[in-house]
Amino acid sequence: MAHVKEFSVEEKLTSLVTLQKIESKLDELHILKGELPMEVADLEDEITGLHARQTRIEEEINGVTEFIEQRKNAIKESEALIKKYEKQSANVKNNREFEAINKEIEMQQLEIKLAEKHIKDATEEIAEKAVLLEKAKKNISVKEGVLSTKKGELEKIIVANEKEEKHFNKLAVEAREHVDSRLLASYEKIRKSYRNGLAVVPVERDACGGCFNAIPPQKQSEIRQHKKVMICENCGRILVDEELHNNVEVK
């Protein structure tokens, strides 16, 4: 029957610390890579919104321009009617017809003045919208420049981290093989409970390196003896002494 080697508590803790340090490195890489994609996505959404705003302003300008053309055509129609009425006034037979034609001429003159006012107001509106359009275009240009830079940074990070990530993933697989199965299960459960992924922490300055709760001197002494796995009573993390933690190096 094959002999199964029994690992000491110190060896078990060393394996755990090794795994924790490797996976903390992976966490750092994921965080670094994880921020830029969100920034890129946000910028892309923002640029999409700005393009929509630009399109809306352009459509509004086109609408006002069409309105101006309609008013100009209305002026031409009124001017044509005035000429027509003026010719008719030369052939009127009585005052009643003359007054009726004059009223029609006055009506068309008022229509022309109103149309001219509408054209003036619309022209001012176009000038205002043109300023907004120029600002929107400049904003898009700036944002697209930032997006291009961010995409470039992300691409570099992905390329640079790909090698490191593969390296640390390989180390993590190897490290897991050396961790006691029951300890590994506890480690993974604790690790999932905290956003920073720290399940194994050193005692630093007489406190837990995870929650910073004070560790009594007696318990610190037991931790240094490596006779059993010690847990922080406050946060549940696995505690190791600072010396053991510092002796573990991950390259």
Secondary structure by P-SEA (a helix, b strand, c coil): cbbbbbbcaaaaaaaaaaaaaaaaaaaaaaaaaaaaaaaaaaaaaaaaaaaaaaaaaaaaaaaaaaaaaaaaaaaaaaaaaaaaaaaaaaccccaaaaaaaaaaaaaaaaaaaaaaaaaaaaaaaaaaaaaaaaaaaaaaaaaaaaaaaaaaaaaaaaaaaaaaaaaaaaaaaaaaaaccaaaaaaaaaaaaacccccccccccccccccccccccaaaaaaaaaccbbbbccccccccccaaaaaacccc
